[in-house]
Amino acid sequence: MGPQARVICSLFFLLRVLAEPAQNLDFSLAGDYLLGGLFTLHANVKGIVHLNFLQVPKCKEYETKALGYSLMQAMRFAVEEINNHSGLLPGVRLGYEMVDVCYISNNVQPVLYFLAREDYFLPIQEDYSHYVPRVVAVIGPDNSEATITVANFLSLFLLPQIAYSAISDKLRDKRSFPAVLRTIPGADHQAEAMVQLMLHFGWNWIIVLASSDDYGRDNSQLLGRRLARHNICIAFQEVLPMPQPNQVVTPWERLRLVTIIHKLQQSTARVVVVLSPELALHNFFREVMRQNFTGVVWIASESWSIDLVLHSLTGLRRTGTFLGITSQSVPIPGFSEFRMRRAQARPPASNRTSLKATCNQECDTCPDTIEPFNTILTLSGERTAYNVYSAVYAVAHALHNLLGCSQTYCSKEVVYPWQLLQEIRKVNFTLLGHPIVFNRNGDLLTRLEVVQWQWDLRQNPFRSIASYLPRQWQLRDIGRVSWHTLNNTVPVSTCSKDCQPGQKKKAMGIHPCCFECVDCLPGTFLNETADEFDCQPCPSNEWSHRKDSSCFKRRLVFLEWHEASTIAVAVLAALGFLSTLAILIIFWRHFQTPMVRSAGGPMCFLMLTPLLGAYMMLPTYVGRPTVATCLCRQTVFTLCVTICISCIAVRSFQIVWVFKMARRLPRAYGYWVRYHGPYVFVTFITLLKVAIMAGGLLATNPSPTTHPDPNNPKIMILSCSPDYRRGLLFTSLDLILSVLGFCFAYTGKELPTNYNEAKFITFCMIFYFTSSVSLCTFMSVYEGVLVTILDLLVTVLNLLGISLGYFGPKCYMILFYPERNTPAYFNSMIQGYTMGRD
């Protein structure tokens, strides 16, 4: 044996001296297979004083914990019940070794004791697959910090460890803790139950107080993440000072407590979540009562939600309502009687001077300590005891399967820890009506309960008011709560009051729960399911008033026949149509006269016929626009106007060409006359216009469109082409032709009087150009209902300008000066023009 091995063996020889169990039936029971139990029978907050000495701490010097002793009795009860049960492990006797860990002070020594063999040595081996430790499984300890410490040892040997009260999510990591199982849901379920409780009562403004240890830090971070998902804000978060082992309040600790309570008093939050071990809260709640702080809802984490010592501070009932998250209450038949009977029996005192006496397997004061709490424990349904009870039964069922037991016999084979661990993971049975099945994380998803503290000794001190189902992540069966408020109303804990319908929330500061209410502007509404902090705009065909929560349909407006403005323009258009028809008849009857010939001859009918067609399209401007009426306005009407304008333009060009250019370019003039240049030009312009219209219709949608009236948002204007750019696209060619016609007419202002049409063409073209450009300009800056009637009026005036401005003077001469409508008169006018030029 090498020097290092001898040192290790010497250390474990020391362990043998310190760890030999005393003959105390409360802590030890001989059996074929032993279970290890770790319970907190004494505690001194964090129990770190012993670290200054090279010795195992003496737990009996600390404060006795009644709940820990009750849980230890639950393990004893389960083992004895199994031993006396003929159906489970027949012929096999279970035993136990239980040690007081005094919270977290005494964890390592019991683990080494459990791992050692019967000869108190733990050999150094390369392979522990066939190593048989003292116990086959360990139940406990009760808190996460101690459980993790123990698990770091036991997991190396794959020795099953079933925790009954440790909720840390770190224990779900099976790479680090492959041998840990739990008979209680993890911390994430506790946090979810708290969040759903807050959501149910409408609390979104809370305070979080956490201890300075791993329990407080880990659970406060987990709760904070869950709260953020549901828009529940933390008004502030404080770290509670850790008290001294002797619970004496130091000046610094009192100053910190007073400061925290002062912040509680100043805050508008009325819900306080406390995440801390129970030992760190005694001084805090005493200071709360001393400061007379009242009127809040206290939400307790599972670590102190059923703490008997804190509940014994009856002055807490005046500080508010206490709610807590804890394990489900499952009555264990016969356990309460067993616990009280064992307490009255008082086991004999251990021989502390014997070398075989070990540390922390004694509790002479436990029976006296638990006696005042017997009634409370019985009324409360022995909460948490079922977690220990089910852990023992899980080991027993796994051992039953591993040993291949029948109804009457079990083969007492050697059981290796890793074998039993595999069987425990696979157990599936029902215990007192509840299924015992571990999930893949090793957790038993038992129901959690929300309890309310009561101080009536005739009632359950921890009355259940709701249940939380971990498998469904759901809080349900929420019952009546006795609140501390007047008329028993639910306390309000919100940073800001709820906004009225139609009001958005404007954030104030960094908390989304703190806001001011702002009315939604007209044209917007509040969709609370989408975004409470921004008003949504109404659809284009709808509108809303200020502070509306929904939109209403706008009233559709378009030109209707019964309106006065429409009637006036329609009368004007009818007069224009009749006058144009009259002009056509007059020109037809006087077709062979010089006046008609000088006006263009056959081309006059090519101008007048489209004019009549354009007048006939004017009714499409009135009434509800449709695709058909819009197509008529954008194609047939504009094509008629283009033909008419092109005829005027080519007419003005032809007059100038005949009198001024024929002698200079005779060959070109010959081609112009021979190939009917005016008609070719009109045909070309018509085809070009058709191409422009086809391109415009392909690029845009001819369907009627709607847009709101800027002067009256309740009105939606239905029209064919509200876009002025689109209007310019269809009239661009007409505008160019009007400019050309004006230029040619101005050039021919010195022609013979009978052929001089400059002033008429100039009037028509200038009026058409300026009215069209003015209309497009007006449409670019204004989109109201006036645009539609103005568009119709300008269209009628343009048609009147062409029909009366160009043809009107000629009809006047034909009808009232027939003597000037003769060939002789026209020849004299031409001779006079020629002689004047010579």
Salt bridges, closest charged atoms under 4 A:
GLU20 OE2 - LYS356 NZ 3.87
ASP26 OD1 - ARG76 NH1 3.71
ASP26 OD1 - ARG342 NH2 3.66
ASP32 OD2 - LYS412 NZ 3.34
GLU80 OE2 - ARG76 NH2 3.44
ASP100 OD2 - HIS42 ND1 2.52
GLU118 OE1 - ARG134 NH1 3.78
ASP119 OD2 - ARG117 NH2 3.24
GLU145 OE1 - LYS46 NZ 2.81
ASP188 OD2 - ARG172 NH1 2.81
GLU192 OE1 - ARG226 NH1 2.96
ASP213 OD2 - LYS46 NZ 3.68
ASP214 OD1 - ARG217 NH2 2.49
ASP218 OD2 - LYS170 NZ 3.47
GLU238 OE1 - ARG256 NH2 3.10
GLU238 OE2 - LYS263 NZ 2.79
GLU287 OE1 - ARG254 NH1 2.80
GLU287 OE2 - ARG290 NH2 2.73
GLU362 OE1 - ARG352 NE 2.85
ASP364 OD2 - ARG352 NH2 2.20
ASP368 OD1 - ARG346 NH2 2.14
GLU382 OE2 - ARG339 NH2 2.70
GLU423 OE2 - LYS426 NZ 3.42
ASP443 OD1 - ARG182 NE 2.86
GLU449 OE1 - ARG383 NH1 2.71
GLU449 OE2 - ARG447 NH2 3.13
ASP456 OD1 - ARG458 NE 3.26
ASP477 OD2 - ARG476 NE 3.83
GLU516 OE2 - LYS506 NZ 3.80
ASP519 OD2 - ARG546 NE 3.83
GLU532 OE1 - LYS505 NZ 2.74
GLU542 OE2 - LYS553 NZ 3.69
GLU560 OE1 - HIS562 NE2 3.43
ASP723 OD1 - ARG725 NH1 3.78
ASP734 OD2 - LYS689 NZ 3.65
GLU757 OE2 - LYS810 NZ 2.73
ASP791 OD2 - ARG633 NH2 3.62
